[in-house]
Structures are given as structure tokens and as C-alpha cells.
Amino acid sequence: MQQSATRGAEVQFPVDNGTYNLLVTLTEKLQALETYRTYSKDVSGRELELYEQLIEEDTRHAEQVMEVLRERLGR
């Protein structure tokens, strides 16, 4: 567990910093995917192609983060 001193008292966190960072990264990727999907409904042509590409790339990235997170958690 990660520990941090705050005003002389030790505070224990339920996850270490590396796990937290992966969780936040995954959350950000998933939020971006939701945003891209929403925006893609309002566009066509080149703009739609851009959002489709972003969705494809961020989906792959989210899957990679999830894989590393699973490994870190031992699952």
C-alpha cells in the first residue's frame, strides 16, 4: 500500500500510485471514447473519418491499459 505523510499522520491509500495512474488513464480513455462517439453523430465526411480513427485508436489504447492493469492486479 502507498503511504503518505500528512501533518505528521500516516494515511494509507487502498491502491498504490502506479495502479491509481492506470485506473485514471483508463477512465480518461473511456471518457474520450464516449465523447468521440457523441461528436461523430453530428458530422460526416472527413470529420467522421477522423472521429472513427480516434475511436479505433483509443479503443486499442484502452484495451492495452486494461491488459496492463489486469496483470498488475494479478488477474
All heavy atoms as an XYZ file, in Angstrom:
613
protein
N       0.828     -1.193      0.000
C       0.000      0.000      0.000
C       0.865      1.245      0.000
O       1.899      1.284      0.642
C      -0.894      0.022      1.227
C      -2.041     -0.898      1.165
S      -3.241     -0.454      2.425
C      -4.405     -1.716      2.071
N       0.409      2.256     -0.653
C       1.101      3.535     -0.706
C       0.822      4.293      0.578
O      -0.298      4.314      1.055
C       0.585      4.321     -1.915
C       1.172      5.677     -2.045
C       2.256      5.700     -3.088
O       2.490      4.704     -3.715
N       2.898      6.808     -3.241
N       1.842      4.898      1.140
C       1.658      5.692      2.337
C       2.137      7.114      2.073
O       3.075      7.335      1.333
C       2.431      5.105      3.506
C       1.917      3.750      3.926
C       2.672      3.229      5.137
O       3.654      3.802      5.555
N       2.190      2.150      5.685
N       1.478      8.041      2.705
C       1.855      9.437      2.550
C       1.696     10.126      3.892
O       0.749      9.848      4.628
C       0.958     10.101      1.515
O       1.245     11.466      1.430
N       2.623     10.991      4.227
C       2.537     11.722      5.491
C       1.763     13.009      5.275
O       2.035     13.767      4.359
C       3.922     12.021      6.030
N       0.789     13.238      6.140
C       0.008     14.461      6.098
C      -0.061     15.016      7.515
O      -0.641     14.391      8.394
C      -1.420     14.196      5.575
O      -1.325     13.556      4.313
C      -2.203     15.478      5.438
N       0.558     16.146      7.732
C       0.573     16.793      9.046
C       0.996     15.821     10.143
O       0.383     15.742     11.193
C      -0.784     17.390      9.373
C      -1.200     18.475      8.413
C      -2.505     19.065      8.804
N      -3.059     19.793      7.682
C      -3.949     20.731      7.800
N      -4.396     21.078      8.973
N      -4.412     21.341      6.735
N       2.007     15.017      9.862
C       2.536     14.104     10.861
C       1.789     12.789     10.973
O       2.250     11.882     11.636
N       0.644     12.655     10.362
C      -0.137     11.417     10.432
C       0.042     10.631      9.144
O       0.076     11.197      8.057
C      -1.613     11.727     10.637
N       0.169      9.314      9.281
C       0.285      8.476      8.087
C      -1.102      8.136      7.562
O      -1.988      7.759      8.313
C       1.042      7.190      8.407
C       2.521      7.401      8.556
C       3.292      6.099      8.599
O       2.750      5.062      8.183
O       4.439      6.138      9.061
N      -1.244      8.294      6.257
C      -2.501      7.983      5.595
C      -2.238      6.833      4.638
O      -1.307      6.893      3.846
C      -3.034      9.204      4.804
C      -4.304      8.850      4.067
C      -3.238     10.378      5.737
N      -3.035      5.784      4.725
C      -2.871      4.659      3.813
C      -3.952      4.710      2.749
O      -5.117      4.960      3.040
C      -2.942      3.338      4.568
C      -1.761      3.138      5.468
C      -1.686      1.723      5.975
O      -2.583      0.924      5.760
N      -0.607      1.399      6.654
N      -3.520      4.488      1.513
C      -4.436      4.509      0.388
C      -4.714      3.078     -0.040
O      -3.850      2.214      0.077
C      -3.822      5.305     -0.773
C      -3.569      6.740     -0.420
C      -2.334      7.146      0.042
C      -4.577      7.673     -0.531
C      -2.099      8.467      0.388
C      -4.353      9.000     -0.193
C      -3.113      9.399      0.276
N      -5.906      2.812     -0.571
C      -6.269      1.438     -0.956
C      -5.516      0.906     -2.173
O      -5.480     -0.291     -2.379
C      -7.771      1.506     -1.215
C      -8.056      2.945     -1.456
C      -7.012      3.735     -0.728
N      -4.933      1.788     -2.971
C      -4.153      1.349     -4.138
C      -2.851      2.142     -4.184
O      -2.778      3.270     -3.717
C      -4.913      1.515     -5.482
C      -6.141      0.634     -5.532
C      -5.282      2.963     -5.732
N      -1.841      1.536     -4.783
C      -0.566      2.227     -4.932
C      -0.667      3.225     -6.093
O      -1.604      3.199     -6.882
C       0.563      1.224     -5.162
C       0.348      0.421     -6.417
O       0.791      0.888     -7.489
O      -0.261     -0.663     -6.342
N       0.328      4.088     -6.188
C       0.320      5.159     -7.174
C       0.262      4.631     -8.608
O      -0.452      5.181     -9.454
C       1.552      6.056     -6.981
C       1.454      7.327     -7.775
O       0.455      8.027     -7.701
N       2.488      7.631     -8.532
N       1.006      3.571     -8.911
C       1.005      3.012    -10.265
C      -0.365      2.485    -10.672
O      -0.819      2.706    -11.799
N      -1.034      1.794     -9.748
C      -2.376      1.280    -10.030
C      -3.356      2.430    -10.215
O      -4.172      2.427    -11.139
C      -2.850      0.351     -8.889
O      -1.919     -0.728     -8.768
C      -4.235     -0.199     -9.162
N      -3.244      3.428     -9.361
C      -4.097      4.614     -9.480
C      -3.915      5.278    -10.844
O      -4.894      5.621    -11.512
C      -3.779      5.605     -8.354
C      -4.517      6.912     -8.489
C      -5.826      7.041     -8.035
C      -3.911      8.015     -9.088
C      -6.510      8.240     -8.167
C      -4.594      9.217     -9.227
C      -5.891      9.322     -8.762
O      -6.571     10.510     -8.919
N      -2.662      5.438    -11.252
C      -2.381      6.066    -12.545
C      -3.014      5.291    -13.694
O      -3.568      5.881    -14.627
C      -0.876      6.200    -12.761
C      -0.238      7.205    -11.830
O      -0.916      8.035    -11.230
N       1.068      7.114    -11.684
N      -2.933      3.969    -13.651
C      -3.550      3.148    -14.697
C      -5.067      3.296    -14.683
O      -5.700      3.381    -15.748
C      -3.155      1.683    -14.540
C      -1.719      1.345    -14.913
C      -1.367     -0.066    -14.448
C      -1.493      1.483    -16.410
N      -5.664      3.323    -13.486
C      -7.116      3.487    -13.386
C      -7.563      4.836    -13.960
O      -8.550      4.909    -14.692
C      -7.560      3.370    -11.929
C      -7.500      1.977    -11.320
C      -7.679      2.051     -9.806
C      -8.549      1.075    -11.949
N      -6.824      5.888    -13.649
C      -7.164      7.212    -14.164
C      -6.970      7.254    -15.680
O      -7.801      7.819    -16.407
C      -6.340      8.310    -13.459
C      -6.528      9.654    -14.136
C      -6.721      8.391    -11.994
N      -5.892      6.654    -16.167
C      -5.648      6.614    -17.607
C      -6.788      5.906    -18.326
O      -7.289      6.385    -19.352
C      -4.308      5.918    -17.910
O      -3.259      6.635    -17.265
C      -4.042      5.844    -19.403
N      -7.209      4.760    -17.788
C      -8.319      4.017    -18.389
C      -9.600      4.851    -18.368
O     -10.314      4.928    -19.372
C      -8.523      2.693    -17.661
C      -9.637      1.805    -18.193
C      -9.400      1.435    -19.653
C      -9.768      0.553    -17.331
N      -9.863      5.501    -17.259
C     -11.056      6.348    -17.144
C     -11.047      7.454    -18.193
O     -12.061      7.708    -18.857
C     -11.147      6.960    -15.735
O     -11.230      5.901    -14.775
C     -12.359      7.868    -15.596
N      -9.896      8.104    -18.357
C      -9.776      9.188    -19.340
C     -10.001      8.675    -20.766
O     -10.667      9.333    -21.573
C      -8.415      9.869    -19.233
C      -8.195     10.613    -17.923
C      -9.102     11.813    -17.747
O      -9.491     12.420    -18.757
O      -9.415     12.143    -16.588
N      -9.448      7.517    -21.077
C      -9.635      6.938    -22.416
C     -11.109      6.620    -22.662
O     -11.643      6.877    -23.744
C      -8.797      5.666    -22.586
C      -7.322      5.924    -22.750
C      -7.055      6.642    -24.055
C      -5.594      6.922    -24.243
N      -5.344      7.724    -25.440
N     -11.778      6.039    -21.661
C     -13.186      5.681    -21.825
C     -14.063      6.920    -21.962
O     -15.002      6.937    -22.757
C     -13.644      4.810    -20.649
C     -12.965      3.438    -20.559
C     -13.397      2.719    -19.295
C     -13.226      2.600    -21.795
N     -13.737      7.973    -21.223
C     -14.485      9.220    -21.359
C     -14.272      9.836    -22.737
O     -15.212     10.360    -23.341
C     -14.088     10.204    -20.257
C     -14.610      9.800    -18.900
C     -14.119     10.701    -17.777
O     -13.120     11.390    -17.918
N     -14.829     10.670    -16.668
N     -13.043      9.761    -23.225
C     -12.761     10.280    -24.575
C     -13.560      9.505    -25.610
O     -14.127     10.107    -26.534
C     -11.266     10.192    -24.874
N     -13.623      8.183    -25.468
C     -14.390      7.365    -26.418
C     -15.856      7.776    -26.435
O     -16.469      7.886    -27.499
C     -14.254      5.883    -26.076
C     -12.939      5.244    -26.464
C     -12.790      3.877    -25.803
C     -12.830      5.122    -27.971
N     -16.415      7.997    -25.261
C     -17.810      8.426    -25.187
C     -18.004      9.774    -25.888
O     -18.960      9.970    -26.638
C     -18.231      8.534    -23.714
C     -19.684      8.876    -23.531
C     -20.086      8.898    -22.069
O     -19.382      8.323    -21.229
O     -21.136      9.508    -21.781
N     -17.066     10.682    -25.679
C     -17.133     11.996    -26.319
C     -17.022     11.872    -27.832
O     -17.796     12.492    -28.574
C     -16.016     12.908    -25.776
O     -16.190     13.045    -24.357
C     -16.047     14.271    -26.432
N     -16.067     11.091    -28.311
C     -15.890     10.903    -29.759
C     -17.149     10.324    -30.388
O     -17.549     10.741    -31.474
C     -14.720      9.985    -30.073
C     -13.370     10.471    -29.597
C     -12.360      9.564    -29.318
C     -13.084     11.825    -29.432
C     -11.113      9.987    -28.881
C     -11.850     12.253    -29.003
C     -10.861     11.331    -28.724
O      -9.623     11.743    -28.297
N     -17.760      9.363    -29.723
C     -18.982      8.752    -30.274
C     -20.107      9.774    -30.351
O     -20.862      9.799    -31.315
C     -19.374      7.537    -29.439
C     -18.453      6.368    -29.664
C     -18.909      5.101    -28.950
N     -17.986      4.018    -29.262
C     -17.199      3.419    -28.375
N     -17.248      3.779    -27.106
N     -16.379      2.451    -28.734
N     -20.208     10.596    -29.338
C     -21.234     11.650    -29.342
C     -20.985     12.633    -30.485
O     -21.893     12.967    -31.246
C     -21.241     12.396    -27.991
O     -21.560     11.464    -26.957
C     -22.257     13.534    -27.996
N     -19.741     13.103    -30.606
C     -19.417     14.071    -31.650
C     -19.561     13.483    -33.046
O     -19.923     14.186    -33.982
C     -17.990     14.591    -31.476
C     -17.758     15.436    -30.242
C     -16.470     15.770    -29.858
C     -18.805     15.902    -29.453
C     -16.230     16.544    -28.730
C     -18.578     16.664    -28.331
C     -17.287     16.986    -27.968
O     -17.051     17.746    -26.863
N     -19.263     12.204    -33.189
C     -19.318     11.585    -34.519
C     -20.737     11.535    -35.080
O     -20.914     11.434    -36.289
C     -18.715     10.172    -34.481
O     -19.552      9.284    -33.772
N     -21.726     11.649    -34.214
C     -23.118     11.639    -34.675
C     -23.496     12.941    -35.382
O     -24.492     12.975    -36.101
C     -24.058     11.407    -33.487
C     -23.917     10.041    -32.870
C     -24.774      9.899    -31.638
C     -24.526      8.560    -30.978
N     -25.249      8.429    -29.704
N     -22.709     13.976    -35.160
C     -23.034     15.297    -35.699
C     -22.237     15.685    -36.935
O     -22.356     16.811    -37.404
C     -22.794     16.377    -34.627
C     -23.687     16.205    -33.421
O     -24.811     15.694    -33.579
O     -23.252     16.589    -32.318
N     -21.405     14.774    -37.435
C     -20.514     15.126    -38.542
C     -20.598     14.078    -39.647
O     -21.189     13.018    -39.487
C     -19.047     15.256    -38.063
C     -18.918     16.397    -37.067
C     -18.540     13.963    -37.463
N     -19.954     14.409    -40.756
C     -19.877     13.463    -41.876
C     -18.554     13.696    -42.599
O     -17.789     14.604    -42.257
C     -21.058     13.656    -42.835
O     -21.032     14.970    -43.368
N     -18.302     12.886    -43.596
C     -17.117     13.074    -44.424
C     -15.822     12.922    -43.657
O     -15.646     12.013    -42.863
N     -14.927     13.849    -43.914
C     -13.584     13.802    -43.307
C     -13.635     13.875    -41.784
O     -12.859     13.220    -41.095
C     -12.745     14.953    -43.872
C     -11.350     15.018    -43.345
C     -10.334     14.867    -44.452
N      -9.001     15.272    -44.027
C      -8.155     14.462    -43.377
N      -8.528     13.251    -43.069
N      -6.952     14.890    -43.057
N     -14.548     14.676    -41.261
C     -14.665     14.796    -39.807
C     -15.110     13.471    -39.186
O     -14.582     13.055    -38.148
C     -15.642     15.896    -39.439
C     -15.137     17.277    -39.805
C     -16.179     18.346    -39.582
O     -17.100     18.148    -38.752
O     -16.079     19.390    -40.234
N     -16.051     12.792    -39.826
C     -16.493     11.491    -39.339
C     -15.346     10.485    -39.387
O     -15.145      9.715    -38.443
C     -17.677     10.981    -40.159
C     -18.220      9.604    -39.767
C     -18.631      9.579    -38.299
C     -19.377      9.217    -40.680
N     -14.580     10.519    -40.470
C     -13.417      9.629    -40.581
C     -12.434      9.874    -39.442
O     -11.869      8.931    -38.880
C     -12.713      9.837    -41.925
C     -13.487      9.318    -43.114
C     -12.818      9.650    -44.439
O     -11.619     10.016    -44.442
O     -13.498      9.559    -45.478
N     -12.233     11.143    -39.099
C     -11.335     11.483    -38.003
C     -11.829     10.874    -36.696
O     -11.066     10.228    -35.976
C     -11.207     13.003    -37.852
C     -10.450     13.473    -36.607
C      -8.998     13.006    -36.636
C     -10.550     14.972    -36.464
N     -13.111     11.072    -36.372
C     -13.646     10.528    -35.123
C     -13.607      9.000    -35.114
O     -13.318      8.385    -34.081
C     -15.055     11.049    -34.852
C     -15.038     12.463    -34.344
C     -15.575     13.498    -35.093
C     -14.463     12.777    -33.113
C     -15.547     14.809    -34.636
C     -14.424     14.083    -32.653
C     -14.964     15.087    -33.412
O     -14.927     16.387    -32.953
N     -13.880      8.385    -36.260
C     -13.798      6.921    -36.336
C     -12.372      6.439    -36.073
O     -12.164      5.441    -35.397
C     -14.304      6.432    -37.691
C     -15.805      6.563    -37.842
C     -16.296      6.253    -39.243
O     -15.482      6.231    -40.201
O     -17.522      6.045    -39.395
N     -11.399      7.163    -36.598
C      -9.996      6.814    -36.370
C      -9.634      6.997    -34.892
O      -8.973      6.140    -34.294
C      -9.084      7.683    -37.236
C      -7.608      7.371    -37.057
C      -6.736      8.272    -37.926
O      -7.219      9.071    -38.715
N      -5.443      8.133    -37.771
N     -10.075      8.101    -34.300
C      -9.814      8.333    -32.880
C     -10.452      7.248    -32.017
O      -9.842      6.773    -31.046
C     -10.332      9.716    -32.466
C      -9.586     10.911    -33.044
C     -10.338     12.210    -32.739
C      -8.166     10.970    -32.521
N     -11.659      6.844    -32.371
C     -12.345      5.782    -31.634
C     -11.559      4.481    -31.734
O     -11.347      3.795    -30.723
C     -13.791      5.612    -32.152
C     -14.638      6.814    -31.732
C     -14.399      4.299    -31.656
C     -15.984      6.902    -32.434
N     -11.115      4.153    -32.925
C     -10.353      2.928    -33.129
C      -9.050      2.940    -32.316
O      -8.722      1.972    -31.631
C     -10.036      2.751    -34.610
C      -9.299      1.475    -34.941
C      -9.027      1.356    -36.436
O      -9.920      1.680    -37.238
O      -7.907      0.933    -36.776
N      -8.325      4.038    -32.383
C      -7.043      4.135    -31.688
C      -7.223      4.140    -30.174
O      -6.504      3.427    -29.455
C      -6.292      5.384    -32.132
C      -5.795      5.298    -33.558
C      -5.186      6.590    -34.072
O      -5.097      7.575    -33.298
O      -4.804      6.621    -35.254
N      -8.177      4.920    -29.670
C      -8.365      4.975    -28.225
C      -8.959      3.676    -27.680
O      -8.696      3.321    -26.530
C      -9.214      6.179    -27.834
C      -8.377      7.428    -27.621
O      -7.174      7.405    -27.965
O      -8.906      8.428    -27.105
N      -9.746      2.974    -28.478
C     -10.233      1.660    -28.051
C      -9.056      0.721    -27.863
O      -8.969      0.006    -26.855
C     -11.229      1.082    -29.081
O     -12.375      1.942    -29.146
C     -11.669     -0.322    -28.699
N      -8.136      0.747    -28.818
C      -6.936     -0.099    -28.717
C      -6.112      0.297    -27.495
O      -5.648     -0.551    -26.740
C      -6.113      0.009    -30.001
C      -4.903     -0.901    -30.051
C      -4.223     -0.895    -31.420
N      -4.163      0.381    -32.103
C      -3.234      1.320    -31.876
N      -2.293      1.120    -30.993
N      -3.252      2.449    -32.551
N      -5.956      1.582    -27.281
C      -5.196      2.063    -26.127
C      -5.867      1.654    -24.815
O      -5.192      1.235    -23.874
C      -5.029      3.571    -26.176
C      -4.203      4.037    -27.322
N      -4.311      5.310    -27.836
C      -3.254      3.414    -28.062
C      -3.466      5.438    -28.844
N      -2.817      4.294    -28.998
N      -7.184      1.785    -24.741
C      -7.914      1.398    -23.532
C      -7.747     -0.094    -23.265
O      -7.576     -0.510    -22.111
C      -9.394      1.760    -23.663
N      -7.776     -0.893    -24.319
C      -7.577     -2.339    -24.162
C      -6.169     -2.640    -23.649
O      -5.993     -3.520    -22.808
C      -7.831     -3.059    -25.486
C      -9.296     -3.073    -25.883
C      -9.535     -3.533    -27.313
O      -8.568     -3.667    -28.094
O     -10.717     -3.749    -27.655
N      -5.176     -1.896    -24.128
C      -3.800     -2.086    -23.663
C      -3.667     -1.706    -22.192
O      -3.030     -2.428    -21.415
C      -2.830     -1.256    -24.503
C      -2.654     -1.771    -25.913
C      -1.811     -0.830    -26.769
O      -1.821      0.389    -26.575
N      -1.078     -1.387    -27.713
N      -4.258     -0.599    -21.807
C      -4.212     -0.177    -20.412
C      -4.898     -1.217    -19.541
O      -4.390     -1.598    -18.479
C      -4.864      1.218    -20.220
C      -4.977      1.566    -18.743
C      -4.090      2.286    -20.969
N      -6.039     -1.718    -19.987
C      -6.772     -2.728    -19.227
C      -5.946     -3.998    -19.061
O      -5.933     -4.605    -17.983
C      -8.101     -3.032    -19.935
C      -9.039     -3.863    -19.128
S      -9.570     -2.980    -17.664
C     -10.157     -4.355    -16.702
N      -5.242     -4.393    -20.103
C      -4.392     -5.582    -20.041
C      -3.292     -5.402    -18.987
O      -3.061     -6.292    -18.166
C      -3.765     -5.839    -21.414
C      -2.885     -7.060    -21.485
C      -2.277     -7.252    -22.861
O      -2.932     -6.883    -23.863
O      -1.150     -7.757    -22.921
N      -2.647     -4.258    -18.991
C      -1.580     -3.988    -18.018
C      -2.161     -3.912    -16.612
O      -1.582     -4.431    -15.650
C      -0.818     -2.692    -18.381
C       0.148     -2.294    -17.284
C      -0.090     -2.862    -19.709
N      -3.333     -3.322    -16.467
C      -3.990     -3.222    -15.177
C      -4.334     -4.613    -14.640
O      -4.121     -4.904    -13.449
C      -5.236     -2.346    -15.280
C      -5.979     -2.018    -13.998
C      -5.066     -1.337    -12.988
C      -7.182     -1.125    -14.306
N      -4.868     -5.470    -15.503
C      -5.157     -6.845    -15.087
C      -3.896     -7.556    -14.607
O      -3.918     -8.258    -13.602
C      -5.774     -7.629    -16.241
C      -7.236     -7.358    -16.458
C      -7.838     -8.336    -17.461
N      -9.209     -8.046    -17.690
C      -9.710     -7.593    -18.839
N      -8.912     -7.387    -19.876
N     -10.994     -7.350    -18.968
N      -2.806     -7.388    -15.356
C      -1.530     -8.009    -14.965
C      -1.092     -7.475    -13.603
O      -0.652     -8.236    -12.745
C      -0.452     -7.726    -16.011
C      -0.652     -8.454    -17.309
C       0.314     -8.013    -18.396
O       1.240     -7.220    -18.112
O       0.136     -8.449    -19.553
N      -1.230     -6.183    -13.412
C      -0.805     -5.560    -12.159
C      -1.639     -6.088    -10.984
O      -1.133     -6.256     -9.889
C      -0.942     -4.048    -12.272
C      -0.396     -3.311    -11.075
C      -0.470     -1.799    -11.313
N       0.269     -1.116    -10.297
C       1.545     -0.757    -10.386
N       2.219     -1.002    -11.478
N       2.145     -0.131     -9.395
N      -2.917     -6.327    -11.231
C      -3.804     -6.819    -10.189
C      -3.768     -8.342    -10.047
O      -4.442     -8.900     -9.187
C      -5.234     -6.352    -10.454
C      -5.446     -4.833    -10.410
C      -6.867     -4.488    -10.834
C      -5.127     -4.286     -9.029
N      -3.008     -8.991    -10.935
C      -2.860    -10.437    -10.854
C      -4.048    -11.227    -11.335
O      -4.343    -12.295    -10.847
N      -4.757    -10.696    -12.329
C      -5.945    -11.398    -12.858
C      -5.767    -11.705    -14.301
O      -5.327    -11.069    -15.101
C      -7.184    -10.546    -12.675
C      -7.479    -10.327    -11.227
C      -8.713     -9.524    -11.075
N      -8.839     -9.183     -9.677
C      -9.827     -8.506     -9.167
N     -10.780     -8.092     -9.936
N      -9.887     -8.232     -7.910
